[in-house]
Amino acid sequence: MGTVHFEELWEKGELSSDPESTPQEILSELEIKFSILKSIVTTELQGKDRQQAVGTAFGSLLKTLTYLSMKENINVYAALTKSLEE
């Protein structure tokens, strides 16, 4: 995959979401994926193995967040901008 801007990646993630999924189902999936990420971060893994495991789990979490932004029609750029101003 050549150079792709983050916004394009986010939109691609949104389009890959299951149209039948509900926000509640997506939130449950986020809880599970966050727990997985947390368990990886707190393991004894080190070096490239740790970095790869954390990156994979983090990417999976982000992908699921794209599903929620699609379902809830969230302007992610505006939401992040506002959050950074607080």
Buried (B, 14 or more C-beta within 10 A) or exposed (E): EEEEEEEEBBBEBBEEBEEEBEEEEBEEBBEEBEEBBEEBEEEEBEEEEBEEBBEEBBEBBEBBBBBBBBBEEBEBEEEEEEEEEE
